[in-house]
Amino acid sequence: MPAPTPRKVALASAVGATIEWYDFFLYGTAAGLVFDKLYFNGLDGPAAQFAAFGTFAVGFLARPVGGLIFGHFGDRIGRKQMLLLTLLIMGLGTALIGLLPSYDSIGLWAPVLLVVLRILQGIGVGGEYGGAVLLAVEYAPAERRGFFGSFAHIGVPGGLFLAAGAFTIASQLPDDQFLAWGWRACFLLSIVLLAIGAYIRLSVMETPAFREVQERKEIAAVPVKELIAAQPRTLLLGMGTRFVEGFTFNLFSVYFLAYVVTNLELPKSWALDGIMVGALLGVGLVILSGAVSDRVGRKPVYRLGAWLALLFAFPAAALLHSENRWAIFAVFVGGLGVLYGTVYGPLAAWWSELFDTRYRYSALSTLYQVSGVVASGFTPLIAAWLVSRGDGSLWLVATYATAVAALSLVCAQLLPETRGRDLDESWVEEPAAERPYAEAGV
């Protein structure tokens, strides 16, 4: 069988990742619109919303477990096999949520089983991220890693676009039918998408970088142990750069959606329309910013997005407070399209180039999933708590958003520029100024 081209591999990575993130983000949308009414309806309004967001966070707590398991075997056995397994776990978990009876039908077992299935989702997507990125990056030519690597990151805005689109269509139903079966159809669609994703991923071979490690018999015995011993500082700073990315995405796609519908009592279509357009714009900007990072470097593109996130925090709050339909639309398009697309695009190549091939799967999984617990999973809960502590406004949330962006900017400054680095280069942590590919002033 001839080796697949980088373009074909990038497409396979993008399609598979989009399907898995569609499954994962369905839950976030449903948490804001459905689960408080069907699975926590024994609680008062705000308490039900807190409970729904709590189960949303549980998925992020499970993701480091999935990242650790699949990262370990991805570095020891290979990227491809792990990606097929994560796709299967995610697809089945999502479909079963669509079949889960409500609290009125089976009582306490309903929220318990919902949490179990959310954990299954978390484990699946926890192993997905590192493999999808490395599939694209390790096949790509050095001068185009930012571009091809960004295709793996299409999965996040692409999956959100599909999830929001599915819920937009389902929400056209009368409310009673939407709550009875409309939302479930969105989850059951996962079975069809699972078959499509598995077929595409079966056509891709193992990555060249991993095959070379196998041929040299340099497979790490315990990859995560070698990672922590060799590059602890890089790992921690990489986690810091993850904060603004994860926070921005979940603030706009999950909490702001719930805030518009529940706190402002405005039509859910006002938010969902903006989420769909923002996510679609994000797909294009992820690719564009990844490609630009091949020309000017990973850090300048990332820092531009992080600065935009910092500067947009308070204007976004003011626009939502206006309760104007087009202002709300602009918030979601700006946050999920412009801000998120710019920040996220260069990260696949940047993070991959920071770590040694022998433990790169474990490194990306650990960086992304461990930091994601706070950066992503707790974002809706933190935002809801901050709003409850004030007068119902978003000003405390905007302050927190500014602090998150500032933290990520500091971490980015302390990491080296990696554009052009040889992925086969053996890595030893040293000051950025001593690295041959570090660019002064970037």
C-alpha positions as CSV (number, residue, x, y, z in Angstrom):
1,M,0.0,0.0,0.0
2,P,1.5,3.4,-1.0
3,A,2.1,5.8,1.8
4,P,-0.7,8.4,2.2
5,T,0.1,12.0,1.4
6,P,0.2,14.6,4.2
7,R,-3.0,16.1,2.7
8,K,-4.9,12.8,3.0
9,V,-3.6,12.2,6.5
10,A,-4.6,15.7,7.6
11,L,-8.1,15.2,6.1
12,A,-8.4,11.9,8.0
13,S,-7.3,13.6,11.2
14,A,-9.7,16.5,10.7
15,V,-12.8,14.3,10.0
16,G,-12.1,11.9,12.9
17,A,-11.5,14.7,15.3
18,T,-14.6,16.6,14.2
19,I,-16.7,13.5,14.8
20,E,-15.3,12.9,18.3
21,W,-15.7,16.6,19.3
22,Y,-19.2,16.7,17.9
23,D,-20.0,13.9,20.3
24,F,-18.3,15.7,23.2
25,F,-19.8,19.1,22.5
26,L,-23.3,17.8,22.2
27,Y,-23.2,17.3,25.9
28,G,-22.1,20.9,26.6
29,T,-25.0,22.2,24.5
30,A,-27.5,19.8,26.1
31,A,-26.1,20.8,29.6
32,G,-27.1,24.4,28.9
33,L,-30.5,23.6,27.3
34,V,-31.8,20.1,28.4
35,F,-30.2,18.2,31.2
36,D,-31.3,20.6,34.0
37,K,-34.9,19.9,32.9
38,L,-34.8,16.2,32.4
39,Y,-32.1,14.8,34.8
40,F,-32.0,17.3,37.6
41,N,-35.5,18.5,37.6
42,G,-35.9,17.6,41.2
43,L,-33.7,20.6,42.1
44,D,-34.5,24.3,42.0
45,G,-33.6,26.3,38.9
46,P,-30.1,27.6,39.8
47,A,-29.2,24.3,41.6
48,A,-30.3,22.3,38.6
49,Q,-28.1,24.4,36.3
50,F,-25.1,24.0,38.7
51,A,-25.7,20.2,38.7
52,A,-25.9,20.0,34.9
53,F,-22.7,22.0,34.6
54,G,-21.2,19.8,37.3
55,T,-21.7,16.7,35.1
56,F,-20.2,18.6,32.2
57,A,-17.1,19.2,34.3
58,V,-16.9,15.4,35.1
59,G,-16.1,14.7,31.5
60,F,-13.0,16.9,31.8
61,L,-12.0,15.2,35.1
62,A,-12.1,11.9,33.1
63,R,-10.0,13.2,30.2
64,P,-6.6,13.1,32.0
65,V,-7.3,9.4,32.7
66,G,-8.0,8.8,29.0
67,G,-5.0,10.9,28.1
68,L,-2.7,8.9,30.4
69,I,-3.9,5.5,29.2
70,F,-4.0,6.2,25.4
71,G,-0.9,8.4,25.6
72,H,1.1,5.5,27.2
73,F,0.0,3.0,24.6
74,G,0.1,5.5,21.7
75,D,3.8,6.0,22.5
76,R,4.5,2.3,22.9
77,I,2.2,0.7,20.3
78,G,1.4,3.4,17.8
79,R,-0.9,6.4,17.1
80,K,-3.4,4.7,14.7
81,Q,-4.7,1.9,16.9
82,M,-5.4,4.3,19.7
83,L,-7.3,6.6,17.5
84,L,-9.6,3.9,16.3
85,L,-10.3,2.8,19.9
86,T,-11.0,6.3,21.1
87,L,-13.5,6.8,18.3
88,L,-15.4,3.7,19.2
89,I,-15.5,4.6,22.9
90,M,-16.7,8.1,22.2
91,G,-19.4,7.1,19.7
92,L,-20.9,4.4,21.9
93,G,-21.0,6.6,25.0
94,T,-22.7,9.4,23.1
95,A,-25.3,7.1,21.5
96,L,-26.2,5.6,24.9
97,I,-26.8,9.1,26.3
98,G,-29.4,9.6,23.6
99,L,-31.2,6.4,24.8
100,L,-31.0,7.3,28.6
101,P,-34.3,7.5,30.4
102,S,-35.1,10.7,32.3
103,Y,-35.3,11.4,36.0
104,D,-39.1,11.1,35.9
105,S,-38.7,7.5,34.5
106,I,-36.0,5.9,36.6
107,G,-35.4,8.4,39.3
108,L,-31.9,8.8,40.8
109,W,-30.4,6.3,38.3
110,A,-30.9,8.8,35.5
111,P,-28.3,11.4,36.7
112,V,-26.0,8.6,37.9
113,L,-25.9,6.9,34.5
114,L,-25.6,10.3,32.8
115,V,-22.4,10.8,34.9
116,V,-21.1,7.4,34.0
117,L,-21.6,8.0,30.3
118,R,-20.0,11.4,30.6
119,I,-17.0,9.8,32.1
120,L,-16.9,7.4,29.2
121,Q,-17.0,10.4,26.8
122,G,-14.2,12.0,28.7
123,I,-11.9,9.0,28.6
124,G,-12.5,8.7,24.8
125,V,-11.8,12.3,24.0
126,G,-8.9,12.3,26.4
127,G,-7.0,9.9,24.3
128,E,-8.2,11.4,21.0
129,Y,-6.5,14.7,21.1
130,G,-2.8,13.7,21.1
131,G,-3.2,11.0,18.5
132,A,-5.2,13.2,16.1
133,V,-2.6,16.0,16.3
134,L,0.4,13.7,15.9
135,L,-1.2,11.9,12.9
136,A,-1.2,15.2,11.1
137,V,2.0,16.8,12.4
138,E,4.2,13.8,12.2
139,Y,3.3,13.2,8.5
140,A,3.7,16.9,7.5
141,P,6.8,18.4,6.0
142,A,8.7,20.6,8.4
143,E,8.0,23.8,6.6
144,R,4.2,23.2,6.7
145,R,3.6,21.6,10.1
146,G,1.5,24.6,11.2
147,F,-0.8,24.3,8.2
148,F,-1.3,20.5,8.3
149,G,-1.3,20.3,12.1
150,S,-4.1,22.8,12.2
151,F,-6.4,20.3,10.4
152,A,-6.5,18.2,13.7
153,H,-7.7,21.4,15.4
154,I,-10.5,21.8,12.9
155,G,-12.2,19.1,15.0
156,V,-13.0,21.5,17.9
157,P,-14.8,24.3,16.0
158,G,-16.0,21.8,13.4
159,G,-17.5,19.6,16.0
160,L,-19.1,22.6,17.8
161,F,-20.6,23.7,14.4
162,L,-22.2,20.3,13.9
163,A,-23.4,20.1,17.5
164,A,-24.9,23.6,17.4
165,G,-26.4,22.9,14.0
166,A,-28.0,19.7,15.1
167,F,-29.5,21.4,18.1
168,T,-30.6,24.4,16.0
169,I,-32.5,22.0,13.7
170,A,-34.0,20.0,16.7
171,S,-35.0,23.2,18.5
172,Q,-37.4,24.1,15.7
173,L,-39.6,21.5,17.2
174,P,-42.2,22.5,19.8
175,D,-40.6,22.5,23.3
176,D,-42.4,19.4,24.5
177,Q,-41.2,17.4,21.4
178,F,-37.7,18.8,21.7
179,L,-37.4,17.7,25.3
180,A,-39.1,14.3,24.5
181,W,-37.1,13.1,21.5
182,G,-35.6,16.0,19.5
183,W,-32.4,16.4,21.5
184,R,-32.0,12.6,21.5
185,A,-31.8,12.4,17.8
186,C,-28.7,14.6,17.9
187,F,-27.0,12.1,20.1
188,L,-28.1,9.0,18.1
189,L,-26.7,10.5,15.0
190,S,-23.3,9.6,16.5
191,I,-23.7,6.0,15.4
192,V,-23.6,7.0,11.7
193,L,-20.7,9.4,12.2
194,L,-18.8,6.7,14.1
195,A,-19.0,4.4,11.1
196,I,-17.8,7.2,8.7
197,G,-14.9,8.1,11.0
198,A,-13.7,4.5,11.5
199,Y,-13.7,3.9,7.7
200,I,-11.5,7.0,7.1
201,R,-9.0,6.3,9.9
202,L,-8.5,2.6,8.8
203,S,-7.1,4.0,5.5
204,V,-4.2,5.8,7.2
205,M,-0.8,4.1,8.1
206,E,1.3,4.7,11.2
207,T,3.2,8.0,11.3
208,P,6.8,8.1,9.9
209,A,8.2,9.6,13.2
210,F,6.9,6.8,15.3
211,R,8.0,4.1,12.9
212,E,11.6,5.5,13.1
213,V,11.5,5.3,16.9
214,Q,10.3,1.7,16.5
215,E,13.1,0.9,14.0
216,R,15.7,2.4,16.3
217,K,14.3,0.4,19.2
218,E,13.9,3.6,21.3
219,I,10.4,3.0,22.6
220,A,10.0,4.5,26.0
221,A,9.2,2.0,28.8
222,V,7.1,4.5,30.7
223,P,6.6,7.5,28.4
224,V,5.0,9.9,31.0
225,K,7.8,9.2,33.5
226,E,10.5,10.1,30.9
227,L,8.4,13.2,30.0
228,I,8.3,14.5,33.6
229,A,12.0,13.7,34.1
230,A,13.2,15.4,30.9
231,Q,10.9,18.4,30.3
232,P,8.9,19.4,33.4
233,R,9.2,23.1,32.9
234,T,8.1,22.9,29.2
235,L,5.2,20.8,30.2
236,L,4.0,23.2,32.9
237,L,4.4,26.3,30.6
238,G,2.6,24.4,27.8
239,M,-0.3,23.8,30.2
240,G,-0.3,27.6,30.8
241,T,-0.7,28.3,27.1
242,R,-3.7,26.0,27.1
243,F,-5.6,28.1,29.6
244,V,-6.8,30.9,27.3
245,E,-7.7,28.4,24.6
246,G,-9.8,26.1,26.8
247,F,-11.4,28.9,28.8
248,T,-12.4,31.0,25.7
249,F,-14.0,28.1,24.0
250,N,-16.1,26.9,26.9
251,L,-17.0,30.3,28.2
252,F,-18.5,31.3,24.8
253,S,-19.9,27.9,23.7
254,V,-21.3,26.6,27.0
255,Y,-21.7,29.3,29.7
256,F,-22.7,32.3,27.6
257,L,-25.2,30.0,25.8
258,A,-26.8,29.2,29.1
259,Y,-26.6,32.8,30.3
260,V,-28.5,34.1,27.3
261,V,-31.2,31.4,27.6
262,T,-31.5,31.1,31.4
263,N,-30.3,34.4,32.9
264,L,-31.5,36.8,30.2
265,E,-34.5,34.6,29.2
266,L,-33.9,35.3,25.5
267,P,-34.6,32.8,22.6
268,K,-31.9,30.1,22.4
269,S,-31.7,30.7,18.6
270,W,-30.1,34.1,19.3
271,A,-27.1,32.3,20.8
272,L,-27.1,29.1,18.7
273,D,-27.0,31.2,15.4
274,G,-24.0,33.0,16.6
275,I,-22.3,29.8,17.8
276,M,-22.8,28.2,14.4
277,V,-21.4,31.1,12.5
278,G,-18.5,31.6,15.0
279,A,-17.6,27.9,14.8
280,L,-17.7,27.9,11.0
281,L,-15.5,31.0,11.0
282,G,-13.2,29.4,13.5
283,V,-12.6,26.4,11.2
284,G,-11.3,28.8,8.5
285,L,-9.2,30.8,11.0
286,V,-7.7,27.8,12.6
287,I,-6.3,26.7,9.2
288,L,-5.2,30.3,8.3
289,S,-3.5,31.0,11.6
290,G,-1.7,27.6,11.4
291,A,-0.5,28.4,8.0
292,V,0.6,31.9,9.0
293,S,2.6,30.4,11.9
294,D,4.7,28.5,9.3
295,R,5.8,31.9,8.0
296,V,6.2,34.1,11.0
297,G,6.4,31.6,13.9
298,R,4.1,29.9,16.4
299,K,4.4,32.5,19.2
300,P,3.5,35.7,17.3
301,V,0.2,34.2,16.0
302,Y,-0.7,32.7,19.4
303,R,0.1,35.9,21.3
304,L,-2.1,37.9,18.9
305,G,-5.1,35.7,19.7
306,A,-4.4,35.8,23.4
307,W,-4.2,39.6,23.4
308,L,-7.4,39.8,21.5
309,A,-9.1,37.5,24.1
310,L,-7.8,39.8,26.9
311,L,-9.0,43.0,25.2
312,F,-12.4,41.5,24.3
313,A,-13.4,40.3,27.8
314,F,-15.2,43.5,29.0
315,P,-16.7,44.5,25.6
316,A,-18.2,41.0,25.4
317,A,-19.9,41.3,28.8
318,A,-21.3,44.7,27.8
319,L,-22.7,43.4,24.5
320,L,-24.4,40.5,26.2
321,H,-25.9,42.9,28.8
322,S,-27.4,45.0,26.0
323,E,-29.8,42.1,25.3
324,N,-29.6,43.1,21.6
325,R,-29.9,40.2,19.2
326,W,-27.1,41.4,16.9
327,A,-24.8,42.3,19.8
328,I,-25.2,38.8,21.2
329,F,-24.6,37.4,17.7
330,A,-21.4,39.4,17.5
331,V,-20.1,38.1,20.9
332,F,-20.3,34.5,19.8
333,V,-18.9,35.1,16.3
334,G,-16.0,37.2,17.8
335,G,-15.2,34.8,20.6
336,L,-15.5,31.4,18.8
337,G,-14.4,32.7,15.4
338,V,-11.8,35.4,15.7
339,L,-10.4,34.9,19.2
340,Y,-10.5,31.1,19.3
341,G,-9.4,30.5,15.7
342,T,-6.4,32.7,16.1
343,V,-5.2,31.2,19.4
344,Y,-5.8,27.5,18.5
345,G,-4.4,27.3,15.0
346,P,-0.6,27.3,15.7
347,L,-0.8,25.2,18.9
348,A,-0.9,21.7,17.2
349,A,2.5,22.3,15.6
350,W,4.0,24.4,18.5
351,W,3.1,21.8,21.2
352,S,4.3,18.9,19.1
353,E,7.6,20.6,18.3
354,L,8.2,21.2,22.0
355,F,8.5,17.5,22.9
356,D,10.6,14.4,22.0
357,T,9.0,11.7,19.7
358,R,9.5,9.0,22.3
359,Y,6.9,10.5,24.6
360,R,5.2,13.1,22.4
361,Y,1.7,11.4,22.6
362,S,1.9,11.3,26.4
363,A,3.1,14.9,26.4
364,L,0.3,16.3,24.3
365,S,-2.3,14.3,26.1
366,T,-1.0,15.3,29.5
367,L,-0.6,19.0,28.6
368,Y,-4.1,19.2,27.0
369,Q,-6.2,17.1,29.3
370,V,-4.7,17.9,32.8
371,S,-4.8,21.6,32.2
372,G,-8.2,21.3,30.6
373,V,-9.8,20.2,33.9
374,V,-9.5,23.8,35.1
375,A,-9.1,25.7,31.8
376,S,-12.1,24.1,30.2
377,G,-14.2,21.8,32.4
378,F,-14.7,24.1,35.4
379,T,-15.2,27.2,33.2
380,P,-19.0,27.1,33.2
381,L,-19.1,26.4,37.0
382,I,-16.7,29.1,37.8
383,A,-18.6,31.6,35.6
384,A,-21.9,30.6,37.1
385,W,-20.4,31.0,40.6
386,L,-19.0,34.5,39.8
387,V,-22.3,35.6,38.5
388,S,-24.1,34.3,41.6
389,R,-21.7,36.3,43.8
390,G,-22.5,39.5,42.1
391,D,-25.7,41.2,40.9
392,G,-26.3,38.8,38.0
393,S,-24.0,40.6,35.7
394,L,-20.9,39.3,33.9
395,W,-18.3,41.8,35.1
396,L,-16.6,39.4,37.5
397,V,-16.5,36.8,34.7
398,A,-14.8,39.4,32.4
399,T,-12.2,40.1,35.1
400,Y,-11.5,36.4,35.4
401,A,-11.2,36.1,31.6
402,T,-8.7,39.0,31.6
403,A,-6.6,37.2,34.2
404,V,-6.7,33.9,32.3
405,A,-5.4,35.6,29.1
406,A,-2.7,37.3,31.0
407,L,-1.5,34.0,32.5
408,S,-1.3,32.4,29.1
409,L,0.6,35.3,27.6
410,V,3.3,35.1,30.3
411,C,3.7,31.3,29.8
412,A,3.9,31.8,26.0
413,Q,6.7,34.4,26.5
414,L,8.7,31.9,28.5
415,L,8.5,29.1,25.9
416,P,10.8,29.0,22.9
417,E,9.9,29.5,19.2
418,T,9.9,26.1,17.6
419,R,9.2,26.8,13.9
420,G,11.6,24.7,11.8
421,R,12.7,22.3,14.6
422,D,13.6,18.7,13.5
423,L,11.1,16.4,15.1
424,D,13.8,13.7,15.4
425,E,16.1,16.0,17.4
426,S,16.8,14.7,20.8
427,W,15.5,17.1,23.4
428,V,17.2,18.3,26.6
429,E,15.6,21.2,28.5
430,E,17.8,24.3,28.6
431,P,17.3,28.1,28.6
432,A,15.4,29.3,25.6
433,A,18.3,31.6,24.6
434,E,20.6,28.6,24.1
435,R,18.3,26.8,21.7
436,P,19.3,27.2,18.1
437,Y,15.7,27.7,16.9
438,A,14.7,30.2,19.6
439,E,14.0,33.6,18.0
440,A,15.0,36.6,20.1
441,G,12.2,39.0,20.8
442,V,9.4,36.6,19.8
